[in-house]
Amino acid sequence: MPRFFSNQIASNQIIITGEDAKHITKVLRMKMGEAITVNDKAGTDYECEIAEIGEQVILNVLTKHKNETEPNVEIVLYQALPKSDKLDFIVQKAVELGVTKIVPMTTKFCIAKADEKSFEKKLIRYNKIVFEAAKQSGRGIIPLVENILSFEQAIQQGKDECSILYYEHGGEPTACIVNSNTSKVNIYVGSEGGFSEQEVIYAKEHGIRLGTLGKLILRCETAPIVGLSLVLNATNHM
């Protein structure tokens, strides 16, 4: 069933406008009476049927219910900046896997360099990727990509919460850090060069636990996917 996001929701009607309305009429070529699912971006799904089609599409709400695809744990991914367009891929797959928020960060071994001002221009593209991935994967919310932080700023944000830094030289299994009672977890993933020894020491000094992704050395775009999967598995979502 086609699925869309909208915050133009009344008690019994929803209005779809803009590109989504064009997609319904021009691409999907849907007709009056056909079924559509709409999410309010806050975790509720509305099962609807098309009442009117034109420049805007008006839907009659038939039923509503809590979205059942969202993980039972809030996951924030702190991702060190990778080179080229790898962050596009990481953002897309992280959203498909249920991440709540993605926070890019700069670390010692980052090959890619970006300051906050120049990175703001890229946020439009990243959040467009988020929107499409959230719609495709049936998410109940639209995650957010935030502006870039330094490694130290990122650690400060997660120091008083359940936080895991995935380290290529070893750490604890994820299941020893989180479980089905964990409501939120922050995960830190390095870039192509991983984390420096000084960064690992800084993280440990601020209460961040080291986690392992196994004995293999993973590419920087593979590591967050594995880390997210391990958290979801340990919290009994998968």
C-alpha positions in Angstrom: 0.0 0.0 0.0 1.4 3.5 -0.8 2.7 5.3 2.2 3.2 9.0 2.8 3.9 11.5 5.6 1.7 14.5 6.4 1.1 16.8 9.4 -2.0 18.3 7.7 -4.3 15.9 9.6 -7.8 16.8 10.9 -10.0 14.5 12.9 -11.3 12.6 9.8 -9.5 14.1 6.8 -5.9 14.4 5.6 -4.7 16.8 2.8 -1.7 15.8 0.7 -0.1 18.6 -1.3 3.0 19.3 -3.3 5.3 16.6 -4.7 3.4 13.8 -2.9 0.1 14.9 -4.5 1.8 14.8 -7.9 3.2 11.4 -7.2 -0.2 10.0 -6.2 -1.9 11.4 -9.3 0.8 11.4 -12.0 3.1 8.5 -11.1 0.9 6.1 -9.2 -2.2 7.2 -11.1 -4.4 6.4 -8.1 -8.2 6.8 -8.2 -10.9 7.8 -5.8 -11.6 5.1 -3.3 -8.2 3.6 -3.3 -6.3 3.0 0.0 -3.3 5.0 1.3 -1.4 4.9 4.6 -0.4 8.2 6.0 1.9 8.8 9.0 1.8 11.9 11.1 5.7 11.9 11.7 5.0 11.3 15.4 4.4 7.6 15.4 0.7 7.2 14.3 -0.4 5.6 11.1 -3.7 6.5 9.4 -5.4 4.1 7.1 -7.2 6.2 4.5 -9.1 6.2 1.2 -8.9 8.8 -1.5 -11.9 11.2 -1.4 -10.8 13.8 -4.0 -8.0 14.1 -6.5 -6.6 17.3 -8.0 -3.7 19.6 -7.2 -4.2 18.4 -3.7 -5.4 15.0 -2.7 -8.0 14.7 0.1 -8.2 11.5 2.1 -10.9 10.2 4.4 -9.5 8.6 7.5 -10.8 5.2 8.1 -8.8 4.0 11.1 -5.6 5.1 13.0 -3.2 3.1 15.1 0.3 3.3 16.5 3.1 2.6 14.0 4.5 -0.8 14.7 7.8 -0.6 12.9 9.7 1.8 15.3 12.3 0.1 17.5 11.7 0.0 21.2 15.0 1.8 21.8 16.1 5.3 20.8 19.4 5.1 18.9 21.6 8.0 18.2 24.5 7.5 15.7 27.6 9.6 16.1 29.4 9.1 12.8 32.9 10.3 12.0 33.0 12.0 8.6 33.9 9.5 5.9 35.3 10.6 2.5 33.4 11.2 -0.7 29.7 10.3 -0.6 29.9 7.5 1.9 27.8 9.5 4.4 24.9 9.4 1.9 24.9 5.6 2.1 25.3 5.5 5.9 22.4 7.9 6.4 20.1 5.9 4.2 20.9 2.5 5.8 20.9 3.9 9.3 17.4 5.3 8.8 16.2 1.9 7.3 17.6 0.2 10.4 15.7 2.4 12.8 18.1 5.1 13.9 16.5 8.1 15.7 19.2 10.7 15.0 22.5 10.9 13.1 25.2 13.3 14.3 28.3 13.7 12.1 31.5 14.4 13.9 35.1 15.2 13.1 37.9 13.0 14.5 41.7 12.9 14.3 41.8 10.4 11.4 39.0 11.9 9.3 40.2 12.2 5.7 37.2 14.4 4.8 37.2 17.8 6.4 34.2 20.1 6.8 33.4 23.1 9.0 30.0 23.8 10.4 29.2 26.5 7.9 30.0 24.5 4.8 28.4 21.4 6.2 25.0 23.2 6.6 24.7 23.2 2.8 24.9 19.4 2.8 22.2 18.9 5.4 19.5 19.6 2.9 20.6 16.6 0.9 21.1 14.4 3.9 17.7 15.1 5.3 16.1 14.5 1.9 17.8 11.0 1.9 16.4 10.6 5.4 12.8 11.4 4.3 12.9 9.0 1.4 14.4 6.2 3.4 11.9 6.7 6.2 9.0 6.6 3.8 10.4 3.5 2.0 11.0 1.6 5.2 7.7 2.3 6.9 9.1 4.4 9.7 6.8 6.0 12.2 9.0 9.1 12.6 11.4 11.1 10.4 14.9 10.9 11.9 17.1 14.0 11.8 20.7 14.6 10.6 22.2 17.3 12.8 25.1 19.7 12.2 28.6 18.5 12.6 30.3 18.3 16.0 33.9 17.8 17.2 34.7 14.5 18.7 34.9 16.1 22.2 31.5 17.8 21.7 29.9 14.4 20.7 31.4 12.6 23.7 30.1 15.4 26.0 26.6 14.9 24.6 26.6 11.1 25.4 28.7 11.0 28.6 25.8 10.6 31.0 23.8 8.1 28.9 24.3 4.6 27.7 26.9 5.0 25.1 29.1 2.7 23.1 32.2 3.6 21.1 32.9 0.8 18.6 36.7 0.2 18.6 38.5 -1.8 16.0 41.0 -3.0 18.7 38.4 -4.6 20.8 35.8 -4.0 23.5 32.8 -5.6 25.1 30.1 -7.5 23.1 27.0 -5.2 22.6 24.8 -7.6 24.5 26.9 -7.0 27.6 26.1 -3.2 27.4 22.5 -3.0 26.3 19.5 -5.3 26.8 15.7 -5.3 26.4 15.3 -2.7 29.2 17.6 -0.2 27.5 15.5 2.8 26.3 18.2 4.8 24.6 21.8 4.2 23.4 24.4 6.3 21.6 26.8 4.6 19.3 30.1 6.2 18.1 31.6 4.9 14.8 34.9 6.1 13.3 35.9 7.1 9.8 38.3 5.2 7.5 41.2 5.5 10.1 39.1 4.5 13.1 39.7 6.3 16.4 43.0 7.4 17.8 44.3 6.1 21.1 43.9 9.5 22.6 40.2 9.7 21.5 39.6 6.2 23.0 41.1 7.3 26.3 39.1 10.5 26.3 35.9 8.6 25.7 36.6 6.1 28.5 37.4 8.9 30.9 33.9 10.3 30.2 32.0 7.0 30.8 31.7 5.8 27.2 32.1 2.0 27.0 34.1 0.3 24.3 32.2 -2.1 22.1 33.5 -4.7 19.6 32.1 -5.4 16.1 34.0 -8.7 15.9 37.4 -9.7 14.8 37.2 -8.5 11.2 38.2 -4.9 10.3 35.1 -3.4 8.7 34.8 -0.5 6.2 33.6 2.7 7.8 30.3 2.5 5.9 29.8 -1.1 7.1 30.6 -0.6 10.8 27.5 1.6 11.6 25.2 -0.9 9.9 26.7 -3.7 12.0 26.6 -1.6 15.2 23.0 -0.7 14.7 22.0 -4.3 14.0 23.8 -5.5 17.2 22.0 -2.9 19.3 18.6 -3.9 17.8 19.3 -7.5 18.3 20.4 -7.0 21.9 17.3 -5.0 22.7 15.1 -7.7 21.2 13.8 -5.6 18.3 15.1 -7.9 15.5 
